[in-house]
C-alpha cells in the first residue's frame, strides 16, 4: 500500500461513529431492491457470489467509505468496499502507514474523523506550522494539552536543528590552507 493516497474529498470522509453513509449503500435492501446479505459472505470457492457482490459494489456511491470503515474497524470478514477478505488483508496491515492529506486537512478544519498514526503526526505538524494553538490541536486530536505542547517543542527543536544544519552546509567551504580540527586541536578549558 502506498504511503500517500489521494482519497475522497475531505467532505466525504465519515465522522467517527457516523453510520449515515450506509443509507446510500447499493447493498442496502429496500422494498424495491432486495439484496441477500449472504451474498457478501461467500466461501472462497463461490466465484459467482463473489462476482455478483463485486458488481453491486462497483455501482455503489459509498464504496470508498465502506472500505475505509472496514479497514478502520478492522473488519476482516466478507466483501466490503468491493474487496474480498484476501484483497483487503494487505490494506489492513498497511493502514497505520496511510497518509491521506485530504483527511489531515479535514481534521485540521475540525472534522472528527478516523486518523492513522501517520495522519495524526501530519495534523500535529500542520497545526504547528500554521500557528494553531496547542490547546486547539489537543481538542482536534483528543489528546492532553501538555502532550500537544510537548510535540510543538519537539517540532521547534527539529526546525532549529534543520536551520543549523542548513547554515553549516551553506557556509563558505574551507580554503585549501585551512586545517580541519581534530580532537586535540580544541585545547582544554581552564
N, CA and C atoms as an extended XYZ file, in Angstrom:
570
Properties=species:S:1:pos:R:3:atomname:S:1:resname:S:1:resid:I:1 pbc="F F F"
N         0.850       -1.178        0.000 N   UNK     1
C         0.000        0.000        0.000 CA  UNK     1
C         0.889        1.232        0.000 C   UNK     1
N         0.669        2.158       -0.908 N   UNK     2
C         1.488        3.347       -0.922 CA  UNK     2
C         1.268        4.166        0.338 C   UNK     2
N         2.316        4.891        0.736 N   UNK     3
C         2.203        5.645        1.976 CA  UNK     3
C         1.336        6.878        1.827 C   UNK     3
N         1.207        7.391        0.615 N   UNK     4
C         0.370        8.562        0.398 CA  UNK     4
C        -0.715        8.177       -0.597 C   UNK     4
N        -1.940        8.497       -0.253 N   UNK     5
C        -3.057        8.150       -1.127 CA  UNK     5
C        -3.882        9.393       -1.391 C   UNK     5
N        -4.344        9.534       -2.612 N   UNK     6
C        -5.306       10.592       -2.914 CA  UNK     6
C        -6.672        9.960       -2.800 C   UNK     6
N        -7.340       10.273       -1.767 N   UNK     7
C        -8.612        9.632       -1.466 CA  UNK     7
C        -9.762       10.551       -1.805 C   UNK     7
N       -10.887       10.218       -1.235 N   UNK     8
C       -12.095       11.001       -1.444 CA  UNK     8
C       -11.891       12.416       -0.931 C   UNK     8
N       -12.600       13.375       -1.481 N   UNK     9
C       -12.502       14.733       -0.961 CA  UNK     9
C       -12.840       14.767        0.520 C   UNK     9
N       -12.330       15.779        1.200 N   UNK    10
C       -12.473       15.862        2.652 CA  UNK    10
C       -13.926       15.814        3.107 C   UNK    10
N       -14.843       16.368        2.318 N   UNK    11
C       -16.234       16.380        2.754 CA  UNK    11
C       -16.877       15.000        2.676 C   UNK    11
N       -16.181       14.022        2.089 N   UNK    12
C       -16.742       12.679        2.001 CA  UNK    12
C       -16.206       11.741        3.077 C   UNK    12
N       -15.291       12.225        3.913 N   UNK    13
C       -14.782       11.381        4.992 CA  UNK    13
C       -15.836       11.317        6.081 C   UNK    13
N       -16.106       10.110        6.513 N   UNK    14
C       -17.122        9.958        7.548 CA  UNK    14
C       -16.559       10.357        8.901 C   UNK    14
N       -17.423       10.905        9.711 N   UNK    15
C       -17.034       11.254       11.073 CA  UNK    15
C       -16.990        9.987       11.906 C   UNK    15
N       -16.243       10.034       13.004 N   UNK    16
C       -16.173        8.879       13.891 CA  UNK    16
C       -17.565        8.496       14.353 C   UNK    16
N       -17.884        7.233       14.241 N   UNK    17
C       -19.176        6.737       14.683 CA  UNK    17
C       -20.325        6.973       13.716 C   UNK    17
N       -20.086        7.693       12.638 N   UNK    18
C       -21.150        8.010       11.682 CA  UNK    18
C       -21.466        6.788       10.823 C   UNK    18
N       -22.722        6.419       10.822 N   UNK    19
C       -23.181        5.290       10.005 CA  UNK    19
C       -24.204        5.723        8.956 C   UNK    19
N       -24.424        7.026        8.822 N   UNK    20
C       -25.428        7.522        7.866 CA  UNK    20
C       -25.103        7.128        6.434 C   UNK    20
N       -23.825        6.945        6.127 N   UNK    21
C       -23.423        6.574        4.779 CA  UNK    21
C       -24.067        5.258        4.335 C   UNK    21
N       -24.403        4.398        5.282 N   UNK    22
C       -24.999        3.095        4.944 CA  UNK    22
C       -26.340        3.241        4.224 C   UNK    22
N       -27.030        4.364        4.462 N   UNK    23
C       -28.325        4.577        3.795 CA  UNK    23
C       -28.174        4.692        2.278 C   UNK    23
N       -26.993        5.105        1.836 N   UNK    24
C       -26.742        5.276        0.402 CA  UNK    24
C       -26.121        4.041       -0.242 C   UNK    24
N       -25.807        3.023        0.541 N   UNK    25
C       -25.115        1.842        0.037 CA  UNK    25
C       -25.975        1.059       -0.948 C   UNK    25
N       -25.348        0.600       -2.022 N   UNK    26
C       -26.051       -0.187       -3.042 CA  UNK    26
C       -26.492       -1.541       -2.502 C   UNK    26
N       -25.861       -2.012       -1.445 N   UNK    27
C       -26.209       -3.315       -0.872 CA  UNK    27
C       -27.348       -3.229        0.134 C   UNK    27
N       -27.827       -2.040        0.416 N   UNK    28
C       -28.912       -1.875        1.390 CA  UNK    28
C       -30.225       -2.339        0.768 C   UNK    28
N       -30.845       -3.326        1.393 N   UNK    29
C       -32.119       -3.805        0.838 CA  UNK    29
C       -33.233       -2.772        1.031 C   UNK    29
N       -34.049       -2.634        0.032 N   UNK    30
C       -35.210       -1.754        0.105 CA  UNK    30
C       -36.435       -2.541       -0.351 C   UNK    30
N       -37.559       -1.892       -0.328 N   UNK    31
C       -38.813       -2.530       -0.753 CA  UNK    31
C       -38.738       -2.985       -2.212 C   UNK    31
N       -38.059       -2.200       -3.047 N   UNK    32
C       -37.999       -2.499       -4.478 CA  UNK    32
C       -36.674       -3.127       -4.898 C   UNK    32
N       -35.763       -3.256       -3.972 N   UNK    33
C       -34.434       -3.778       -4.294 CA  UNK    33
C       -34.013       -4.736       -3.186 C   UNK    33
N       -34.275       -6.002       -3.379 N   UNK    34
C       -33.920       -6.979       -2.352 CA  UNK    34
C       -32.474       -7.435       -2.564 C   UNK    34
N       -31.747       -7.481       -1.481 N   UNK    35
C       -30.357       -7.920       -1.521 CA  UNK    35
C       -30.168       -8.932       -0.397 C   UNK    35
N       -29.646      -10.088       -0.771 N   UNK    36
C       -29.372      -11.113        0.227 CA  UNK    36
C       -28.039      -10.796        0.902 C   UNK    36
N       -28.017      -10.527        2.194 N   UNK    37
C       -26.767      -10.206        2.887 CA  UNK    37
C       -25.712      -11.309        2.774 C   UNK    37
N       -26.170      -12.555        2.605 N   UNK    38
C       -25.230      -13.678        2.472 CA  UNK    38
C       -24.371      -13.560        1.219 C   UNK    38
N       -24.836      -12.757        0.249 N   UNK    39
C       -24.075      -12.537       -0.977 CA  UNK    39
C       -22.689      -11.973       -0.661 C   UNK    39
N       -22.579      -11.224        0.413 N   UNK    40
C       -21.328      -10.560        0.762 CA  UNK    40
C       -20.445      -11.385        1.694 C   UNK    40
N       -20.882      -12.613        1.987 N   UNK    41
C       -20.092      -13.504        2.827 CA  UNK    41
C       -19.960      -14.872        2.156 C   UNK    41
N       -19.444      -14.883        0.921 N   UNK    42
C       -19.327      -16.165        0.207 CA  UNK    42
C       -18.109      -16.959        0.681 C   UNK    42
N       -18.140      -18.240        0.425 N   UNK    43
C       -16.956      -19.076        0.634 CA  UNK    43
C       -15.998      -18.773       -0.517 C   UNK    43
N       -14.716      -18.932       -0.321 N   UNK    44
C       -13.742      -18.576       -1.359 CA  UNK    44
C       -13.973      -19.245       -2.719 C   UNK    44
N       -14.582      -20.414       -2.714 N   UNK    45
C       -14.816      -21.111       -3.984 CA  UNK    45
C       -16.125      -20.686       -4.677 C   UNK    45
N       -16.936      -19.857       -4.051 N   UNK    46
C       -18.200      -19.398       -4.626 CA  UNK    46
C       -17.974      -18.162       -5.505 C   UNK    46
N       -17.351      -18.387       -6.643 N   UNK    47
C       -16.955      -17.295       -7.527 CA  UNK    47
C       -18.149      -16.509       -8.080 C   UNK    47
N       -19.274      -17.164       -8.326 N   UNK    48
C       -20.450      -16.451       -8.831 CA  UNK    48
C       -20.947      -15.421       -7.808 C   UNK    48
N       -20.978      -15.815       -6.536 N   UNK    49
C       -21.399      -14.884       -5.478 CA  UNK    49
C       -20.403      -13.728       -5.356 C   UNK    49
N       -19.125      -14.049       -5.444 N   UNK    50
C       -18.090      -13.007       -5.338 CA  UNK    50
C       -18.242      -12.000       -6.473 C   UNK    50
N       -18.413      -12.488       -7.696 N   UNK    51
C       -18.588      -11.588       -8.848 CA  UNK    51
C       -19.851      -10.746       -8.702 C   UNK    51
N       -20.941      -11.354       -8.233 N   UNK    52
C       -22.202      -10.614       -8.064 CA  UNK    52
C       -22.046       -9.527       -6.988 C   UNK    52
N       -21.402       -9.845       -5.885 N   UNK    53
C       -21.201       -8.864       -4.812 CA  UNK    53
C       -20.310       -7.725       -5.307 C   UNK    53
N       -19.259       -8.055       -6.018 N   UNK    54
C       -18.348       -7.024       -6.522 CA  UNK    54
C       -19.038       -6.143       -7.565 C   UNK    54
N       -19.925       -6.734       -8.362 N   UNK    55
C       -20.662       -5.946       -9.360 CA  UNK    55
C       -21.573       -4.940       -8.660 C   UNK    55
N       -22.187       -5.342       -7.562 N   UNK    56
C       -23.031       -4.429       -6.803 CA  UNK    56
C       -22.174       -3.325       -6.166 C   UNK    56
N       -21.028       -3.707       -5.636 N   UNK    57
C       -20.117       -2.728       -5.035 CA  UNK    57
C       -19.612       -1.725       -6.084 C   UNK    57
N       -19.399       -2.184       -7.290 N   UNK    58
C       -18.855       -1.313       -8.334 CA  UNK    58
C       -19.772       -0.132       -8.637 C   UNK    58
N       -21.066       -0.295       -8.400 N   UNK    59
C       -22.010        0.797       -8.669 CA  UNK    59
C       -22.421        1.553       -7.401 C   UNK    59
N       -21.739        1.281       -6.308 N   UNK    60
C       -22.111        1.876       -5.029 CA  UNK    60
C       -21.501        3.270       -4.862 C   UNK    60
N       -22.306        4.265       -4.500 N   UNK    61
C       -21.782        5.627       -4.320 CA  UNK    61
C       -20.935        5.806       -3.058 C   UNK    61
N       -21.002        4.868       -2.121 N   UNK    62
C       -20.232        4.992       -0.881 CA  UNK    62
C       -19.212        3.856       -0.755 C   UNK    62
N       -18.758        3.358       -1.872 N   UNK    63
C       -17.808        2.240       -1.870 CA  UNK    63
C       -16.548        2.572       -1.080 C   UNK    63
N       -15.971        3.742       -1.313 N   UNK    64
C       -14.729        4.125       -0.625 CA  UNK    64
C       -14.971        4.261        0.885 C   UNK    64
N       -16.091        4.821        1.261 N   UNK    65
C       -16.421        4.981        2.678 CA  UNK    65
C       -16.587        3.611        3.327 C   UNK    65
N       -17.206        2.695        2.621 N   UNK    66
C       -17.400        1.327        3.113 CA  UNK    66
C       -16.047        0.645        3.329 C   UNK    66
N       -15.142        0.830        2.371 N   UNK    67
C       -13.811        0.244        2.503 CA  UNK    67
C       -13.070        0.874        3.681 C   UNK    67
N       -13.122        2.188        3.791 N   UNK    68
C       -12.480        2.862        4.921 CA  UNK    68
C       -13.032        2.354        6.249 C   UNK    68
N       -14.348        2.208        6.337 N   UNK    69
C       -14.973        1.728        7.578 CA  UNK    69
C       -14.501        0.315        7.903 C   UNK    69
N       -14.414       -0.539        6.892 N   UNK    70
C       -13.949       -1.907        7.122 CA  UNK    70
C       -12.504       -1.915        7.623 C   UNK    70
N       -11.667       -1.073        7.039 N   UNK    71
C       -10.261       -1.016        7.464 CA  UNK    71
C       -10.129       -0.411        8.852 C   UNK    71
N       -10.812        0.698        9.079 N   UNK    72
C       -10.704        1.390       10.358 CA  UNK    72
C       -11.276        0.579       11.504 C   UNK    72
N       -12.273       -0.248       11.233 N   UNK    73
C       -12.887       -1.080       12.269 CA  UNK    73
C       -12.284       -2.483       12.314 C   UNK    73
N       -11.244       -2.687       11.507 N   UNK    74
C       -10.568       -3.987       11.420 CA  UNK    74
C       -11.538       -5.114       11.078 C   UNK    74
N       -12.506       -4.812       10.223 N   UNK    75
C       -13.493       -5.800        9.779 CA  UNK    75
C       -12.848       -6.662        8.704 C   UNK    75
N       -12.577       -7.901        9.043 N   UNK    76
C       -11.852       -8.770        8.121 CA  UNK    76
C       -12.729       -9.857        7.515 C   UNK    76
N       -14.039       -9.726        7.624 N   UNK    77
C       -14.933      -10.758        7.099 CA  UNK    77
C       -15.795      -10.193        5.987 C   UNK    77
N       -16.017      -11.006        4.967 N   UNK    78
C       -16.923      -10.638        3.890 CA  UNK    78
C       -16.327       -9.675        2.882 C   UNK    78
N       -17.154       -9.318        1.911 N   UNK    79
C       -16.762       -8.372        0.879 CA  UNK    79
C       -17.200       -6.993        1.341 C   UNK    79
N       -16.248       -6.091        1.425 N   UNK    80
C       -16.511       -4.714        1.873 CA  UNK    80
C       -15.784       -3.767        0.936 C   UNK    80
N       -16.451       -2.740        0.503 N   UNK    81
C       -15.823       -1.767       -0.379 CA  UNK    81
C       -15.383       -2.368       -1.701 C   UNK    81
N       -16.001       -3.450       -2.102 N   UNK    82
C       -15.664       -4.100       -3.364 CA  UNK    82
C       -14.469       -5.023       -3.307 C   UNK    82
N       -13.957       -5.283       -2.121 N   UNK    83
C       -12.792       -6.158       -1.979 CA  UNK    83
C       -13.110       -7.338       -1.076 C   UNK    83
N       -12.539       -8.475       -1.423 N   UNK    84
C       -12.705       -9.670       -0.590 CA  UNK    84
C       -11.793       -9.560        0.626 C   UNK    84
N       -11.954      -10.503        1.532 N   UNK    85
C       -11.120      -10.535        2.737 CA  UNK    85
C        -9.643      -10.605        2.364 C   UNK    85
N        -9.329      -11.455        1.387 N   UNK    86
C        -7.937      -11.631        0.966 CA  UNK    86
C        -7.397      -10.374        0.299 C   UNK    86
N        -8.221       -9.677       -0.458 N   UNK    87
C        -7.779       -8.449       -1.126 CA  UNK    87
C        -7.583       -7.303       -0.127 C   UNK    87
N        -8.331       -7.317        0.952 N   UNK    88
C        -8.197       -6.268        1.975 CA  UNK    88
C        -7.046       -6.515        2.930 C   UNK    88
N        -6.582       -7.752        3.034 N   UNK    89
C        -5.544       -8.095        4.025 CA  UNK    89
C        -4.321       -7.179        3.951 C   UNK    89
N        -3.737       -6.925        2.775 N   UNK    90
C        -2.572       -6.027        2.756 CA  UNK    90
C        -2.939       -4.596        3.143 C   UNK    90
N        -4.164       -4.189        2.872 N   UNK    91
C        -4.589       -2.843        3.249 CA  UNK    91
C        -4.717       -2.723        4.769 C   UNK    91
N        -5.192       -3.800        5.404 N   UNK    92
C        -5.297       -3.797        6.874 CA  UNK    92
C        -3.914       -3.606        7.486 C   UNK    92
N        -2.940       -4.343        6.981 N   UNK    93
C        -1.601       -4.234        7.576 CA  UNK    93
C        -0.947       -2.905        7.234 C   UNK    93
N        -1.315       -2.286        6.118 N   UNK    94
C        -0.727       -1.011        5.728 CA  UNK    94
C        -1.466        0.203        6.244 C   UNK    94
N        -2.622        0.016        6.878 N   UNK    95
C        -3.439        1.147        7.328 CA  UNK    95
C        -2.691        2.111        8.248 C   UNK    95
N        -1.906        1.636        9.219 N   UNK    96
C        -1.222        2.603       10.091 CA  UNK    96
C        -0.294        3.554        9.333 C   UNK    96
N         0.152        3.143        8.141 N   UNK    97
C         1.062        3.979        7.350 CA  UNK    97
C         0.321        4.918        6.403 C   UNK    97
N        -0.999        4.790        6.329 N   UNK    98
C        -1.761        5.637        5.407 CA  UNK    98
C        -1.535        7.101        5.752 C   UNK    98
N        -1.271        7.885        4.721 N   UNK    99
C        -1.108        9.323        4.899 CA  UNK    99
C        -1.884       10.004        3.782 C   UNK    99
N        -3.105       10.344        4.091 N   UNK   100
C        -4.027       10.952        3.136 CA  UNK   100
C        -4.216       12.400        3.561 C   UNK   100
N        -3.675       13.317        2.771 N   UNK   101
C        -3.695       14.722        3.168 CA  UNK   101
C        -5.102       15.321        3.160 C   UNK   101
N        -6.034       14.746        2.409 N   UNK   102
C        -7.397       15.267        2.496 CA  UNK   102
C        -7.977       14.966        3.877 C   UNK   102
N        -7.579       13.851        4.475 N   UNK   103
C        -8.021       13.523        5.830 CA  UNK   103
C        -7.344       14.453        6.840 C   UNK   103
N        -6.067       14.737        6.626 N   UNK   104
C        -5.329       15.652        7.506 CA  UNK   104
C        -5.990       17.020        7.478 C   UNK   104
N        -6.272       17.521        6.274 N   UNK   105
C        -6.907       18.838        6.139 CA  UNK   105
C        -8.284       18.857        6.775 C   UNK   105
N        -9.028       17.771        6.618 N   UNK   106
C       -10.363       17.706        7.224 CA  UNK   106
C       -10.262       17.764        8.749 C   UNK   106
N        -9.274       17.073        9.308 N   UNK   107
C        -9.108       17.080       10.768 CA  UNK   107
C        -8.684       18.462       11.257 C   UNK   107
N        -7.751       19.107       10.556 N   UNK   108
C        -7.320       20.451       10.954 CA  UNK   108
C        -8.494       21.421       10.881 C   UNK   108
N        -9.399       21.185        9.927 N   UNK   109
C       -10.581       22.039        9.787 CA  UNK   109
C       -11.630       21.750       10.868 C   UNK   109
N       -11.373       20.720       11.692 N   UNK   110
C       -12.287       20.454       12.802 CA  UNK   110
C       -13.168       19.236       12.625 C   UNK   110
N       -13.023       18.501       11.520 N   UNK   111
C       -13.822       17.287       11.331 CA  UNK   111
C       -13.312       16.181       12.251 C   UNK   111
N       -14.204       15.454       12.867 N   UNK   112
C       -13.875       14.375       13.790 CA  UNK   112
C       -13.854       13.064       13.010 C   UNK   112
N       -12.712       12.771       12.382 N   UNK   113
C       -12.614       11.570       11.550 CA  UNK   113
C       -11.511       10.657       12.064 C   UNK   113
N       -11.558        9.410       11.625 N   UNK   114
C       -10.539        8.438       11.998 CA  UNK   114
C        -9.231        8.816       11.310 C   UNK   114
N        -8.156        8.857       12.077 N   UNK   115
C        -6.836        9.171       11.538 CA  UNK   115
C        -5.862        8.067       11.914 C   UNK   115
N        -4.973        7.752       10.987 N   UNK   116
C        -3.905        6.809       11.298 CA  UNK   116
C        -2.831        7.536       12.097 C   UNK   116
N        -1.857        6.798       12.584 N   UNK   117
C        -0.763        7.409       13.331 CA  UNK   117
C        -0.043        8.430       12.452 C   UNK   117
N         0.237        8.072       11.204 N   UNK   118
C         0.930        8.989       10.290 CA  UNK   118
C         0.099       10.249       10.047 C   UNK   118
N        -1.207       10.097        9.917 N   UNK   119
C        -2.077       11.257        9.704 CA  UNK   119
C        -2.146       12.132       10.952 C   UNK   119
N        -2.147       11.520       12.127 N   UNK   120
C        -2.166       12.293       13.371 CA  UNK   120
C        -0.889       13.125       13.490 C   UNK   120
N         0.244       12.528       13.135 N   UNK   121
C         1.511       13.264       13.145 CA  UNK   121
C         1.459       14.424       12.153 C   UNK   121
N         0.896       14.182       10.978 N   UNK   122
C         0.796       15.235        9.964 CA  UNK   122
C        -0.124       16.361       10.429 C   UNK   122
N        -1.207       16.026       11.127 N   UNK   123
C        -2.100       17.052       11.680 CA  UNK   123
C        -1.328       17.900       12.684 C   UNK   123
N        -0.582       17.243       13.545 N   UNK   124
C         0.180       17.957       14.569 CA  UNK   124
C         1.204       18.891       13.903 C   UNK   124
N         1.927       18.399       12.897 N   UNK   125
C         2.944       19.212       12.223 CA  UNK   125
C         2.286       20.373       11.469 C   UNK   125
N         1.180       20.108       10.770 N   UNK   126
C         0.489       21.172       10.025 CA  UNK   126
C        -0.033       22.239       10.980 C   UNK   126
N        -0.589       21.815       12.096 N   UNK   127
C        -1.100       22.766       13.077 CA  UNK   127
C         0.045       23.620       13.628 C   UNK   127
N         1.172       22.997       13.908 N   UNK   128
C         2.343       23.729       14.406 CA  UNK   128
C         2.815       24.753       13.375 C   UNK   128
N         2.949       24.312       12.138 N   UNK   129
C         3.453       25.198       11.074 CA  UNK   129
C         2.512       26.381       10.807 C   UNK   129
N         1.227       26.175       11.019 N   UNK   130
C         0.254       27.243       10.744 CA  UNK   130
C        -0.112       28.038       11.992 C   UNK   130
N         0.588       27.789       13.087 N   UNK   131
C         0.368       28.574       14.290 CA  UNK   131
C        -0.926       28.274       15.019 C   UNK   131
N        -1.467       27.089       14.816 N   UNK   132
C        -2.687       26.700       15.546 CA  UNK   132
C        -2.300       26.497       17.010 C   UNK   132
N        -3.018       27.085       17.932 N   UNK   133
C        -2.669       26.924       19.350 CA  UNK   133
C        -2.684       25.455       19.776 C   UNK   133
N        -1.767       25.107       20.658 N   UNK   134
C        -1.674       23.729       21.149 CA  UNK   134
C        -2.985       23.270       21.775 C   UNK   134
N        -3.711       24.189       22.394 N   UNK   135
C        -4.982       23.807       23.018 CA  UNK   135
C        -5.982       23.335       21.961 C   UNK   135
N        -5.972       23.989       20.806 N   UNK   136
C        -6.910       23.587       19.748 CA  UNK   136
C        -6.515       22.245       19.144 C   UNK   136
N        -5.229       22.062       18.879 N   UNK   137
C        -4.805       20.783       18.298 CA  UNK   137
C        -5.046       19.652       19.297 C   UNK   137
N        -4.952       19.941       20.584 N   UNK   138
C        -5.263       18.925       21.599 CA  UNK   138
C        -6.725       18.508       21.498 C   UNK   138
N        -7.616       19.486       21.287 N   UNK   139
C        -9.051       19.151       21.116 CA  UNK   139
C        -9.281       18.373       19.826 C   UNK   139
N        -8.609       18.769       18.747 N   UNK   140
C        -8.783       18.094       17.455 CA  UNK   140
C        -8.392       16.625       17.566 C   UNK   140
N        -7.238       16.378       18.181 N   UNK   141
C        -6.716       15.010       18.248 CA  UNK   141
C        -7.138       14.257       19.505 C   UNK   141
N        -7.888       14.955       20.374 N   UNK   142
C        -8.338       14.333       21.627 CA  UNK   142
C        -7.142       13.826       22.437 C   UNK   142
N        -6.172       14.737       22.618 N   UNK   143
C        -5.007       14.434       23.429 CA  UNK   143
C        -4.892       15.498       24.512 C   UNK   143
N        -4.059       15.232       25.479 N   UNK   144
C        -3.792       16.176       26.551 CA  UNK   144
C        -3.080       17.405       25.983 C   UNK   144
N        -3.432       18.571       26.487 N   UNK   145
C        -2.824       19.810       26.007 CA  UNK   145
C        -1.314       19.818       26.249 C   UNK   145
N        -0.877       19.248       27.355 N   UNK   146
C         0.560       19.186       27.636 CA  UNK   146
C         1.274       18.345       26.578 C   UNK   146
N         0.636       17.258       26.150 N   UNK   147
C         1.217       16.426       25.092 CA  UNK   147
C         1.361       17.242       23.801 C   UNK   147
N         0.349       18.019       23.466 N   UNK   148
C         0.409       18.858       22.260 CA  UNK   148
C         1.547       19.870       22.374 C   UNK   148
N         1.695       20.490       23.537 N   UNK   149
C         2.795       21.450       23.727 CA  UNK   149
C         4.152       20.752       23.608 C   UNK   149
N         4.232       19.536       24.138 N   UNK   150
C         5.479       18.767       24.051 CA  UNK   150
C         5.819       18.478       22.587 C   UNK   150
N         4.814       18.105       21.800 N   UNK   151
C         5.048       17.857       20.375 CA  UNK   151
C         5.489       19.138       19.672 C   UNK   151
N         4.881       20.255       20.019 N   UNK   152
C         5.273       21.540       19.433 CA  UNK   152
C         6.737       21.848       19.762 C   UNK   152
N         7.152       21.579       21.000 N   UNK   153
C         8.549       21.810       21.370 CA  UNK   153
C         9.472       20.913       20.538 C   UNK   153
N         9.051       19.675       20.323 N   UNK   154
C         9.834       18.738       19.512 CA  UNK   154
C         9.982       19.277       18.081 C   UNK   154
N         8.896       19.781       17.505 N   UNK   155
C         8.956       20.328       16.146 CA  UNK   155
C         9.831       21.575       16.101 C   UNK   155
N         9.715       22.406       17.134 N   UNK   156
C        10.517       23.633       17.184 CA  UNK   156
C        12.010       23.285       17.226 C   UNK   156
N        12.383       22.301       18.065 N   UNK   157
C        13.787       21.869       18.127 CA  UNK   157
C        14.239       21.289       16.793 C   UNK   157
N        13.394       20.507       16.159 N   UNK   158
C        13.752       19.919       14.862 CA  UNK   158
C        13.957       21.014       13.823 C   UNK   158
N        13.095       22.026       13.830 N   UNK   159
C        13.256       23.142       12.896 CA  UNK   159
C        14.546       23.898       13.172 C   UNK   159
N        14.848       24.137       14.447 N   UNK   160
C        16.083       24.843       14.791 CA  UNK   160
C        17.300       24.034       14.374 C   UNK   160
N        17.235       22.729       14.582 N   UNK   161
C        18.332       21.848       14.193 CA  UNK   161
C        18.505       21.869       12.669 C   UNK   161
N        17.398       21.832       11.941 N   UNK   162
C        17.463       21.872       10.480 CA  UNK   162
C        18.055       23.196       10.008 C   UNK   162
N        17.676       24.302       10.670 N   UNK   163
C        18.239       25.614       10.318 CA  UNK   163
C        19.739       25.632       10.533 C   UNK   163
N        20.197       25.047       11.649 N   UNK   164
C        21.630       24.999       11.924 CA  UNK   164
C        22.368       24.164       10.887 C   UNK   164
N        21.799       23.017       10.538 N   UNK   165
C        22.422       22.164        9.516 CA  UNK   165
C        22.490       22.875        8.182 C   UNK   165
N        21.412       23.563        7.832 N   UNK   166
C        21.367       24.287        6.566 CA  UNK   166
C        22.419       25.386        6.554 C   UNK   166
N        22.553       26.122        7.648 N   UNK   167
C        23.540       27.196        7.730 CA  UNK   167
C        24.951       26.623        7.643 C   UNK   167
N        25.187       25.494        8.276 N   UNK   168
C        26.511       24.872        8.234 CA  UNK   168
C        26.847       24.393        6.829 C   UNK   168
N        25.852       23.887        6.111 N   UNK   169
C        26.084       23.385        4.762 CA  UNK   169
C        26.258       24.507        3.748 C   UNK   169
N        25.659       25.650        3.999 N   UNK   170
C        25.732       26.740        3.031 CA  UNK   170
C        26.855       27.715        3.338 C   UNK   170
N        27.587       27.495        4.442 N   UNK   171
C        28.711       28.363        4.784 CA  UNK   171
C        29.809       28.214        3.744 C   UNK   171
N        30.795       29.122        3.757 N   UNK   172
C        31.870       29.042        2.764 CA  UNK   172
C        32.685       27.774        2.960 C   UNK   172
N        33.088       27.146        1.886 N   UNK   173
C        33.891       25.930        2.017 CA  UNK   173
C        35.269       26.287        2.570 C   UNK   173
N        35.882       25.361        3.287 N   UNK   174
C        37.199       25.658        3.830 CA  UNK   174
C        38.206       25.855        2.698 C   UNK   174
N        39.117       26.816        2.914 N   UNK   175
C        40.154       27.072        1.913 CA  UNK   175
C        41.163       25.941        1.897 C   UNK   175
N        42.006       25.925        0.881 N   UNK   176
C        42.962       24.814        0.770 CA  UNK   176
C        43.992       24.810        1.901 C   UNK   176
N        44.244       25.966        2.509 N   UNK   177
C        45.234       26.027        3.573 CA  UNK   177
C        44.634       25.779        4.952 C   UNK   177
N        43.304       25.754        5.048 N   UNK   178
C        42.660       25.583        6.350 CA  UNK   178
C        42.763       24.144        6.806 C   UNK   178
N        43.127       24.000        8.092 N   UNK   179
C        43.196       22.663        8.662 CA  UNK   179
C        41.821       22.285        9.192 C   UNK   179
N        41.526       21.029        9.189 N   UNK   180
C        40.318       20.522        9.830 CA  UNK   180
C        40.704       20.111       11.238 C   UNK   180
N        40.074       20.693       12.255 N   UNK   181
C        40.477       20.363       13.623 CA  UNK   181
C        40.164       18.918       13.964 C   UNK   181
N        41.028       18.347       14.790 N   UNK   182
C        40.715       17.037       15.336 CA  UNK   182
C        40.535       17.213       16.833 C   UNK   182
N        40.391       16.156       17.542 N   UNK   183
C        40.069       16.254       18.970 CA  UNK   183
C        41.121       17.037       19.754 C   UNK   183
N        42.362       16.928       19.409 N   UNK   184
C        43.420       17.579       20.161 CA  UNK   184
C        43.527       19.066       19.869 C   UNK   184
N        42.881       19.559       18.816 N   UNK   185
C        43.002       20.959       18.447 CA  UNK   185
C        42.111       21.886       19.259 C   UNK   185
N        41.249       21.367       20.097 N   UNK   186
C        40.299       22.217       20.815 CA  UNK   186
C        40.859       22.749       22.125 C   UNK   186
N        41.975       22.247       22.583 N   UNK   187
C        42.568       22.750       23.825 CA  UNK   187
C        41.806       22.260       25.029 C   UNK   187
N        42.095       22.846       26.146 N   UNK   188
C        41.425       22.464       27.380 CA  UNK   188
C        40.733       23.663       27.964 C   UNK   188
N        39.740       23.426       28.735 N   UNK   189
C        39.034       24.503       29.419 CA  UNK   189
C        39.756       24.764       30.722 C   UNK   189
N        40.239       25.980       30.884 N   UNK   190
C        40.961       26.265       32.109 CA  UNK   190
C        40.473       27.557       32.715 C   UNK   190
